[in-house]
Amino acid sequence: MIRLRVPALLLLVLAACFAGAVSARAQMAADTSLTAPPVAPPLKQGSPLWHLTYDVKLVQPTPGYREGETGGTDFFIGHRGIDNEGGQGWGWLRKSTDDWGDGKWIALQETPGVAVAPWRKLTTRNGDADWEFKMWGHYASYKAYDPHLDELLPVFVLQGYQVIGVTAPLRGMRVGAPNRPQSRSSGASSRSSNPIPSGQGID
Amino acid sequence: MRLLSLFLAIFLIGSLTLSAQTGEHVVVTGGPALRFMEHGKDASHDFYWFNFIDASTIWLKQIKSTAPAGDLVTWLVYKPSYVSRSQELGMDLLPQIVQKAHELGVNLLWFEDKEQLINYLNQGQDRDKMKIVSFDYFGHSNKACFLFDYSNRIDTMSIAYLHVIDLKHIHGHDFARDAVCKSWGCHSGEMYSKWWKDEFGVPMTGAIGKTDFSHGGLPALSDANCRWSE
């Protein structure tokens, strides 16, 4: 009888250790300590976010308008495009000396305080579709990951632009990354069954 | 019966010895978007600059209170997004993060790209002796990526992320066989968890659907259609 108790006791101790370890993690998840997030300090007058919030918005760009550093002779031509698959690329870009056959679909990295995307001055994000711009800046050494479509885009760092005007849509130009499947999901994308754009208040 | 008792005694001693070995608890925290980038969107992210930091500190506090003595607790924070959000806010957030880490008594390490993170996981400790026993991620994500940067440098995009195809660069050897891993971000349970388990042999809990950090505290599943999965 005594001999039987020893292994039983050992088993009991082992089980208790295992159960304790599991329940500790479960208990941790139950403690959430909810507190209200603090309120942001007031916007600094003249900051990029202040301008974005309070400047009067236009319906469409103003031909000839310049923003940022636009003095150099080495510039690009940008054609604003819209990605109907939900991607967040800006449009096509080519060197001023190239033709559109050498154009690339790019992600636009803005430089708040210097030059930001032309649509920031408009009432709608797509209000500059098929408008063209002279653009100053450079390609970044890194690429941008678009989580909506699970693809990588070249990044153009915008330093300045000048509005040229509205043009006809570009024909024969592919939207998105060069390797984007044209008729099927990539599989790793989040768009197929669970689109990533999230609801109000979701972080 | 004596043989059985002996076997159980050896097993018990072995188990106690294993649990007495030190392990490392790793918490990785991504950065917030800029309000400039998120301004005016229907789904506007990161009104609060420390949504991920606060959730992380709550979790770290719980780890500290339950981890065996001698365990290492390491907090890896993606720095560039907090630098730029500080500039936007006009308030230096970095010393506040350092202070939180100091108060918690955890090791704070900044990282600026995925290579630094991977390097720490693989080489930051002697992984023959110091296994990762728990791993938690707080930050933006989709089902294929941890997005350390999101809508901070480029509107609605990321320049710093850990994609499922990057997981092959992290050694499975880094993790204890019974490591407990969780992503608190959105959608990880839809793809990332499976790749994680396949790569490292340990499960990672992730959300099917979205998680909500906006109310402070640890994130909750966004609605009744969401659930946690491995």
Interface residues (C-beta under 8 A of the other chain):
Chain A: R3 L4 V6 P7 L10 L11 V13 L14 C17 A21 A24 R25 M28 A29 D31 T32 S33 L34 T35 A36 P37 P38 A40 P41 K44 S47 P48 L49 L52 T53 Q88 A107 L108 Q109 E110 P112 A117 Y142 K143 A144 Y145 D146 P147 H148 D150 L153 V155 A188 S189 S190 S193 N194 I196 P197 S198 G199 Q200 G201 I202 D203
Chain B: M1 R2 L4 S5 L8 A9 F11 L12 S15 L16 S19 L34 R35 F36 H39 G40 D42 A43 S44 H45 D46 F47 Y48 W49 F50 N51 F52 D54 I58 W59 Q62 I63 T66 E88 L89 G90 M91 H140 N142 K143 A144 C145 L147 Y150 R153 I154 D155 T156 M157 S158 I159 Y161 H163 V164 V180 C186 H187 E190 M191 G209 K210 T211 D212 F213 S214 H215 G216 G217 L218 P219 A220 S222
